[in-house]
Amino acid sequence: MQTQKFFSAPKLDKNNIFSYKEIDALIPEDINYIADPFFIQDSSKFYLFTELKGRGNANIVLFSSEDGNNYQYQGIVLDEDFHLSYPQVFKYKHEYYMLPETKGSGNVLLYKARKFPLEWEVEDTLLHNTGIKDPSILLSEELNLIVGVNDNLEQLFFTADSLDGKWKEHPNYKSKWGNESRPGGRFFKLDEEWYLPVQNRTLGYGTGISIHKLKNNSGQLELTLAHKMYLGPQPEIPWFNRGMHHLDVQSNEKGYYMVYDGDRNTSGEKAFQYKRTLKFNFVDLYNLFQ
């Protein structure tokens, strides 16, 4: 989706949405779902990487487009013997890299394109014996940062002096726990400030996406709320009527280009995920009084 402005919640266009039936027609493999879309624009071409969950472990697949609207499936580009997701692809010093979720390996693995966009190999282990979900990376002149969560949805911050430097847990950060702690997309910059999409779980996993701002108070790092429920359930769009799960947004010559995913309720009845929801609401109540 292309938009000129970012901070006003977008009206999603039904014409820019790939339904499950369309995806199923594009992809020859057996699939349960695709999720976590990340894109990179090279010259005039768009490359879209997603998680694909089939019969076995989830893999990373590629779609490509000449215009950012009409995508063609290109196949599986990354396949391991553990679960892969969250294929955050980026360019660093003229080379293409990918930082997916590799929690199943017990490490945070960085991949480099041997032949972009189809061939990838492990370039480095950024964090050893550390399994985190949805690691989002920020590389900038002022800060190099990875944010993710553990199995208890405790937010973790890691920093280094460069991408290939020694990554360590940051000594001074304010962590979140529970709802709106888990990243839901890449960092992006707007008006000289860094922002991160995070997952809102008010009605269960995949309710929506909020936007948090990165603050650096004399070395203490913290993500604070900037826009509550930037993307939420879309009752007008059947494919997203249950909720939204992920957002990748980047600026280009026309403004901002974004890709997102969501989930549908096929029964037509509200499905309240009470176990998860009550758990995270109790966590939020605990956080309120800290």
N, C-alpha and C positions, 0 to 999 in steps of 0.2 A: 504494500500500500504506500502510495506517495502522498505526502502532505506538506504544506508550506510552513505551518506552525506546529509546535509540539505540545506546549502546555495548555491545551484545552482538550479534554478527552475526545478522541476521534469518533466520528460516526462510521462504523464499519460498513463497508460496501459489500453487499451480497455477491456482486459480480467479481470481486477479488478474492473469493474464498473457494478453496478446493474442498469439496465434500468427500466423505468417505467413499462414495461410489466412484467419483472421478479419480481419486487416489488409487483405488483398487483396480481401475481400468488401466492406469499408467504403469503399475508395478507388477511384474510377473511372479515375484516371490509370494508365498503365503504370508500374510501379515495379520497381526492383532491390532497394531496401531503404529502411527508415526508421531513423533513429538520433538520438542526442543529445537525449533528451526533457528539456525544461524546462517547469515549470508555474508558474502564479500563481493564487492563490485570491482571488477578489473576492466579498465577502459569502459566499453559500453556493455559488457556482458555481466550477468548476475549469476553467481554460484550459490546455491542453497543447500546446506548440509543439515540433515536431520537424523535423529534416532529412528531406527526401524526395529520393531519387536515382532519376530516371527515365531517359529516353533522352538528355537533354541535361545541362546543369548542374544540380546539386542545388538545390532550392528549400526554402523554409520553409513548413510547413503547420500547420493548427490542428485540434485536437480539443477538444470541450467536454463537460462533464459536470455534472449537477445534484448528484450524490452522491459523486463521486470514484471511482466504480466502473464505471459504464456511460457510455462515451464515444461521441460522434457526430462524424464527420468533417465539417469545415466548409469545407475547400478550401485552396488555395494563398493565402498572405497576403503573401509576399515573393518576388519573382522578379527576378533580375539577370542580366546577361550574363556573370557569373563564378560560381564555385562558392560556395554558401552552406551553412553548417552551424552547429552549436553555438548555437542561438537563445536565449541567456540573457536572459530577460525579467524586468523588475523595475520597481518603482514608486519614484519619487524626486520628492519635493516635489509629491505629488498627481498626477503625470504618469506615463504608462507609457512605458518605454524598452526597447530590445532591443540587446544587444551580441552579434551573431553573429560567427562567423569569416568574415572578408572578405579573407583572404590573397590571393585571386585578383585583387583590385583593387589590391594593393600598398600598402594603407593599412588602418588600424583604424577602421572606420566605426561611428558610433553612430546608431541609428534611434529615432525617436519616433512614437508612435501618433497619427496624424491623426484616426482614428476607431477606438478600441479595440473589439474585438481584431483587426479585419479589414484596416485600412488603415494602412500604415507608410511613412515617408519618411526620408531621411537628414537628421539633425539637425546632425551635426558630424563632423569628422575628428579623432579623438582623437590618432592617431599617423600622421604623414605618412611615406611611403616606408619603411614598416615593415610587413612581412608576418609575422604570428605565428599559430600554430595554437592554437585553443581558448583564447582570452583569457577569463580569469575575473576578474570585477571585484568589489571590496570597497569599499563606501562606508559610512563610519562617522565618528563624531565624532573618533576618535583617528587614523584613517588612511584614505586613499583610494588604492587599489592595484589594478593590473592585473598578473596573472601569466599568462604564456604561454610557448611554446617556438618556436624557429626550426626550420629543416629538419634541423638536426643534433641536435635534441632537447636543446638548451641552454636552460635555464630563464632567463627574463628577467623583471625586476621594473620596473614603471613607477609613478610616484606623481604626484599633483597635489593642489592645495589644495581642489578641488571637482570635481564631474563635468564642469562646463564650464570648468574651469581649464586651465592649460597642462601637459599630461602630458609627463614626461621620464623617461628611465631613472634609476632610483633610484641615488644615488651610492655606497651602501654596502649590499650584499646578498651572501649566500652562495648561489651558483647550483648547481643540480644539473644533471647531464648524463647522458642515457641512460635507463635504466629508472626508473620512478616520478618522472619530471620533468614529464611532460605532464599538465595538468589534465584531470579527468574529471567535472567538475560545478562547481556554484557553491560559494562560501564559505558556511559556516553557523556559527552561534554556539552554544556549549554550555558552561554553567558559566563564563561570562565569557571564554571562550577561542575563538579563531577557528580553524576547520578547513577543509581543502580536500580533496575526493576527487581522487586522481591515478591514472593508468593504470599497471597492472602488466603487463609484457610478458614475463614469465618464459618462457612457452611460445609467444611470438609476440604480435602485435597483438590486443588484446581478451581477454587472459587473465583479468584481474580488476581490481578497484578497491581500493586502499589508502587510508587516511585519514592526512593529514599535518596537523600543528599549526603555525600561524604563530607564530613567535617574533620579538620585537623586543628585541634586546640593545643598549641605548643607541644606537638608530638603525640598527643592523645587522639587516636582515630576513633570515629564513631559514625554510624549511619543513622540519620534522623529522617522522620517522615516529611516528605515534600508534597505528595499528592496521593491521597487515600483512594484506593480502588480506581486507578486510572483506567483499567479494563476490568469489567465484571461480567456477570451473566448477561447474555444478549437475548431477551425473550422474543425479539423480532426475527432472530436468525436460528432456525432449528438446530444447526450444527454446533452452535455455541450457547444453547439455551441453559445448560447447566453451569457453565463457568469458563473462565479463561485461565491459562496456565503459564504462558511464556511470552516474552516480548524481546525482539532484537531491533534496535533502532540506531541508524547512523545518518549523519548529514551528507548531502550531496549537492550538486549544483542547482537542484530544483527545490531544496528544502530538507525534508527528512523522508527517508524510506524505511518502512518498518515491516517486519514479518511477525506473526503471532500464531499461537495455537490455542485451541479450546476443546471443550467436551460437550456432548449432547446428552439429553435425557430422552431415551427412546420410549419410555413407558407413558409419558405424558403426566406422570405424577411426581411430586417432589420427593426426592430421595435424600432424607436427612442422615448424614453420616455421623450418627450420634456419638460413637465411641471416639473417633478422631476429634470431632468438634468439641465435645466436653473436655477432652484431655487438653486441647490447646487453649480453650477458654479458661480453664483452671490455671494454666501456665500464665496467661495474660493477667488474670486477677492477682496472682502471686507477684508478677512484675510490677503491677500498679502500686503495690504497697512497699516496694523496695526503695 
